[in-house]
Amino acid sequence: MLTLNVLSMALVWVIDNRRLNGAGLFVVAALAIGNAVWGARLAWRLMRPTGAADKP
C-alpha cells in the first residue's frame, strides 16, 4: 500500500511540474487509474473476512 501512495505522489508531481503533450497525459492518466483500481482491490482484499478467500 505504501508503494501505491508513493506512485500517487509521483504522478501528482509529474502533473504539477512537467508540461505534457496528449500522449504524456494519456500515460499518466492510465497509470493513475490503474493505481486507483489496484489500491481499491488491495484494500478490499484486506477488509474481507479471513475465510472468504477459500469460498468460490
PyMOL CGO cylinders between C-alpha atoms (Angstrom):
from pymol import cmd
from pymol.cgo import CYLINDER

trace = [
    CYLINDER, 0.00, 0.00, 0.00, 2.90, 2.33, 0.68, 0.3, 1, 1, 1, 1, 1, 1,
    CYLINDER, 2.90, 2.33, 0.68, 4.14, 1.83, -2.88, 0.3, 1, 1, 1, 1, 1, 1,
    CYLINDER, 4.14, 1.83, -2.88, 0.76, 2.91, -4.23, 0.3, 1, 1, 1, 1, 1, 1,
    CYLINDER, 0.76, 2.91, -4.23, 0.88, 6.08, -2.13, 0.3, 1, 1, 1, 1, 1, 1,
    CYLINDER, 0.88, 6.08, -2.13, 4.35, 6.88, -3.45, 0.3, 1, 1, 1, 1, 1, 1,
    CYLINDER, 4.35, 6.88, -3.45, 3.16, 6.30, -7.02, 0.3, 1, 1, 1, 1, 1, 1,
    CYLINDER, 3.16, 6.30, -7.02, 0.23, 8.65, -6.44, 0.3, 1, 1, 1, 1, 1, 1,
    CYLINDER, 0.23, 8.65, -6.44, 2.54, 11.36, -5.13, 0.3, 1, 1, 1, 1, 1, 1,
    CYLINDER, 2.54, 11.36, -5.13, 4.89, 10.89, -8.09, 0.3, 1, 1, 1, 1, 1, 1,
    CYLINDER, 4.89, 10.89, -8.09, 2.02, 11.18, -10.59, 0.3, 1, 1, 1, 1, 1, 1,
    CYLINDER, 2.02, 11.18, -10.59, 0.80, 14.39, -8.93, 0.3, 1, 1, 1, 1, 1, 1,
    CYLINDER, 0.80, 14.39, -8.93, 4.35, 15.79, -9.03, 0.3, 1, 1, 1, 1, 1, 1,
    CYLINDER, 4.35, 15.79, -9.03, 4.62, 15.00, -12.76, 0.3, 1, 1, 1, 1, 1, 1,
    CYLINDER, 4.62, 15.00, -12.76, 1.30, 16.71, -13.50, 0.3, 1, 1, 1, 1, 1, 1,
    CYLINDER, 1.30, 16.71, -13.50, 2.24, 19.78, -11.46, 0.3, 1, 1, 1, 1, 1, 1,
    CYLINDER, 2.24, 19.78, -11.46, 5.83, 20.23, -12.65, 0.3, 1, 1, 1, 1, 1, 1,
    CYLINDER, 5.83, 20.23, -12.65, 6.03, 18.99, -16.22, 0.3, 1, 1, 1, 1, 1, 1,
    CYLINDER, 6.03, 18.99, -16.22, 4.45, 20.14, -19.46, 0.3, 1, 1, 1, 1, 1, 1,
    CYLINDER, 4.45, 20.14, -19.46, 2.94, 17.05, -21.04, 0.3, 1, 1, 1, 1, 1, 1,
    CYLINDER, 2.94, 17.05, -21.04, 1.51, 16.57, -24.51, 0.3, 1, 1, 1, 1, 1, 1,
    CYLINDER, 1.51, 16.57, -24.51, -1.56, 14.44, -25.19, 0.3, 1, 1, 1, 1, 1, 1,
    CYLINDER, -1.56, 14.44, -25.19, 0.33, 11.15, -25.16, 0.3, 1, 1, 1, 1, 1, 1,
    CYLINDER, 0.33, 11.15, -25.16, 2.03, 12.03, -21.87, 0.3, 1, 1, 1, 1, 1, 1,
    CYLINDER, 2.03, 12.03, -21.87, -1.26, 12.96, -20.26, 0.3, 1, 1, 1, 1, 1, 1,
    CYLINDER, -1.26, 12.96, -20.26, -2.78, 9.69, -21.50, 0.3, 1, 1, 1, 1, 1, 1,
    CYLINDER, -2.78, 9.69, -21.50, 0.06, 7.67, -19.97, 0.3, 1, 1, 1, 1, 1, 1,
    CYLINDER, 0.06, 7.67, -19.97, -0.16, 9.49, -16.64, 0.3, 1, 1, 1, 1, 1, 1,
    CYLINDER, -0.16, 9.49, -16.64, -3.96, 9.14, -16.60, 0.3, 1, 1, 1, 1, 1, 1,
    CYLINDER, -3.96, 9.14, -16.60, -3.71, 5.42, -17.35, 0.3, 1, 1, 1, 1, 1, 1,
    CYLINDER, -3.71, 5.42, -17.35, -1.19, 4.96, -14.54, 0.3, 1, 1, 1, 1, 1, 1,
    CYLINDER, -1.19, 4.96, -14.54, -3.36, 6.96, -12.14, 0.3, 1, 1, 1, 1, 1, 1,
    CYLINDER, -3.36, 6.96, -12.14, -6.49, 4.95, -12.96, 0.3, 1, 1, 1, 1, 1, 1,
    CYLINDER, -6.49, 4.95, -12.96, -4.57, 1.68, -12.68, 0.3, 1, 1, 1, 1, 1, 1,
    CYLINDER, -4.57, 1.68, -12.68, -3.12, 2.82, -9.37, 0.3, 1, 1, 1, 1, 1, 1,
    CYLINDER, -3.12, 2.82, -9.37, -6.59, 3.65, -8.02, 0.3, 1, 1, 1, 1, 1, 1,
    CYLINDER, -6.59, 3.65, -8.02, -8.07, 0.33, -9.16, 0.3, 1, 1, 1, 1, 1, 1,
    CYLINDER, -8.07, 0.33, -9.16, -5.15, -1.67, -7.78, 0.3, 1, 1, 1, 1, 1, 1,
    CYLINDER, -5.15, -1.67, -7.78, -5.32, 0.20, -4.46, 0.3, 1, 1, 1, 1, 1, 1,
    CYLINDER, -5.32, 0.20, -4.46, -9.07, -0.36, -4.15, 0.3, 1, 1, 1, 1, 1, 1,
    CYLINDER, -9.07, -0.36, -4.15, -8.62, -4.06, -4.90, 0.3, 1, 1, 1, 1, 1, 1,
    CYLINDER, -8.62, -4.06, -4.90, -5.89, -4.43, -2.28, 0.3, 1, 1, 1, 1, 1, 1,
    CYLINDER, -5.89, -4.43, -2.28, -7.97, -2.54, 0.29, 0.3, 1, 1, 1, 1, 1, 1,
    CYLINDER, -7.97, -2.54, 0.29, -10.97, -4.75, -0.48, 0.3, 1, 1, 1, 1, 1, 1,
    CYLINDER, -10.97, -4.75, -0.48, -8.85, -7.88, -0.02, 0.3, 1, 1, 1, 1, 1, 1,
    CYLINDER, -8.85, -7.88, -0.02, -7.53, -6.59, 3.30, 0.3, 1, 1, 1, 1, 1, 1,
    CYLINDER, -7.53, -6.59, 3.30, -11.05, -5.89, 4.59, 0.3, 1, 1, 1, 1, 1, 1,
    CYLINDER, -11.05, -5.89, 4.59, -12.53, -9.29, 3.69, 0.3, 1, 1, 1, 1, 1, 1,
    CYLINDER, -12.53, -9.29, 3.69, -13.07, -11.86, 6.45, 0.3, 1, 1, 1, 1, 1, 1,
    CYLINDER, -13.07, -11.86, 6.45, -10.31, -14.43, 6.81, 0.3, 1, 1, 1, 1, 1, 1,
    CYLINDER, -10.31, -14.43, 6.81, -12.19, -17.44, 5.39, 0.3, 1, 1, 1, 1, 1, 1,
    CYLINDER, -12.19, -17.44, 5.39, -13.71, -15.58, 2.42, 0.3, 1, 1, 1, 1, 1, 1,
    CYLINDER, -13.71, -15.58, 2.42, -10.74, -16.32, 0.13, 0.3, 1, 1, 1, 1, 1, 1,
    CYLINDER, -10.74, -16.32, 0.13, -11.37, -20.07, 0.32, 0.3, 1, 1, 1, 1, 1, 1,
    CYLINDER, -11.37, -20.07, 0.32, -15.01, -19.89, -0.86, 0.3, 1, 1, 1, 1, 1, 1,
    CYLINDER, -15.01, -19.89, -0.86, -15.74, -19.74, -4.61, 0.3, 1, 1, 1, 1, 1, 1,
]
cmd.load_cgo(trace, "trace")
